[in-house]
Amino acid sequence: MKMRMWMRRLMTKRLAAKLIAVNVLLIALALTIASIMGYKDFSQSMQRNVGKYQADVVQGLTANIDVYMNELNLLSATPYQSPEIMAYLEKRREGGQVLSYEEKQKVSGFMRKTMANGRVDVAGITLYSYRGPSYREMEDSPGRFITDYDDKDMFLHAAQSGKAYFRGPHILHSYSGATYEVFSVVRRISSLENGEILGYFVIDVPLASLTQRIASLSQQGGNLLWIVDQTGQDVYYSGSSASARNEREASGYRGEGTLTIGKGADADLLTYYTSPVTDWTVIQAVPLSVLLKDTMVMKNKTIGLGLFCLMLGAVVSVWISLRITRPLRLLSSSMKKVERGEFDVAIPVESGDEVGHLSRTFNVMVSRLETLTYRLYETEIREKNAEIAALQSQINPHFLYNTLGSISLYAELQDNREVVQMTNHLSALLRYSMNGGNSEVRLQQELEHIQGYLEIQQIRFEDRLAYRLNVEPELPDTRIVRLTLQPIVENSIIHGLEKGRGDVHIEVNGRKLGTSICIEITDNGPGMTGEQLQQQMSSMEEGIIPGSPGGHGLVNVHRRLVLRYGAGYGLQLESSSGGGMKVKVNLPSGAAENKLPRGE
């Protein structure tokens, strides 16, 4: 049942995921079988050879410790390298004879130099003399001459040979009152002439420096590492092995050897080796189960290698699967682009298989679809241009009739400059309105057109009409649909003056707002009620010419702008409760970037 559910889930995954899952499963199965068989063979081989290298481990550890001890061994022989110190030790003195200043300086200087130049940590050094005062230098207090030494037992062991004697851990009392746990290196100083014992040179070393070194060298974890001195005193003890301690109490360990102690699961392999330098014995007890850890190491390596091979196989499988499915993914993403209306896509055909054939077919389909779409777009553009031309032709010509009537009236009454001005302005207006060569003009041309229009109307209505044009300096070269502003200004004059409602003040302001351009035509006329404003805006959006007089110009202008620039642009109406009307002409900022030459 579970297998069936897993297969059902797998079938719902993508093709690349299916290929990856199947390949990884087959690789894992093969690696698991090979790893189990290899581990069994190696485990049997390791069990036959377990334990034979343990003595080398202990001897290697002892040799590393002896390297450290040899530094102390060499340091303990420094009195032989100083003729002044040897002369001081050999000089016989009568009872109560006081040391000279030179002798004190030589002894103290030698001790300080030895203390400072040693390459190991030293807690204190002592030069014990049979024929004169002894001298002790401590790490934490000034050196001084002493007349007696409180621990002479170790001299007995050092006197038996000329080698350095390594004494196990003991407590050292400093002059400052502090105590240190140290081990000592004692060397007998004999006369170079007759071999007579002149004294002893003692170096006290902090036990912690030795134990830290041993701990860093051993890295035995929970295994037993045990170091004892010549007397059986513990120097270092780490780990646990009760059987090793019990066995040691019965026989002791000296020299070198390997034996098995304990039984069953608690059996330990114990190896011991006595250092020729310190005469200390290093003992290591390792559970037999630990010695077989190489088998576990091999197991872990096998598992690690298997996992690595599995990961490598998975990576290769992923690469191959993605390589195979890449054309399909590219085809899928290209289809999504076509859905969004992007037809400039083409899939590279890299193979002659079924996927390559599918890619070629897709490219042909997109090419044909792009051609059909271009034809449809061209048809829509032609329809929009025709609609724009039709809307432009619907502008009410009553202004021309009124202007001609005014000119005729002034011509009958008097011969003055107003007639000339109106005639010139009318000529410019007719030339601008009738020139259909360009559907878009510069804003400067549109402003000149409405300025001429307002000049004519100002002559007609005299002081009842006032206007002001204010456009930001960077906007005059902006492109705008021809006859956009004049119908709006005309609408303000019709409702404000021709219907006899008092004086009218018109302002035209142009400015750039972020990514758009806004031209505002404001008047102080009667405005609209909320219902009238809503009805007019609905007519503008739907392109419906109102049945009642008025409003035709606003509908035409709005429709022309929407058809030219898109639904987000056009006219926006605002009416104040106190009267007045504001018409905002919203244009795209691209109109400012695509500027016409000044000659147009």
Secondary structure, DSSP 8 states (H G I E B T S, - for coil): -HHHHHHHHHHTS-HHHHHHHHHHHHHHHHHHHHHHHHHHHHHHHHHHSTTTTHHHHHHHHHHHHHHHHHHHHHHHTGGGG-HHHHHHHH----TT----HHHHHHHHHHHHHHHHH-SS--SEEEEEESSS-EEEEETTEEEEEES--S--HHHHHHHTSSS-EEEEEEEEE-TTS-EEEEEEEEEEEE-TTT--EEEEEEEEEEHHHHHHHHHHHH--TTSEEEEE-TTS-EEEEES--HHHHHHHHHH---SEEEEEES-GGG-EEEEEEE-TTT--EEEEEEEHHHHTHHHHHHHHHHHHHHHHHHHHHHHHHHHHHHHHHHHHHHHHHHHHHHHTT----------SSHHHHHHHHHHHHHHHHHHHHHHHHHHHHHHHHHHHHHHHTTS-THHHHHHHHHHHHHHHH---HHHHHHHHHHHHHHHHHH--S-SEEEHHHHHHHHHHHHHHHHHHHGGGEEEEEEE-TT-TT-EEETTSHHHHHHHHHIIIIITT-S-EEEEEEEEEETTEEEEEEEE-S----HHHHHHHHHHHHHT---SSSS-HHHHHHHHHHHHHH-TT-EEEEEE-TTS-EEEEEEEETHHHHS---TT-
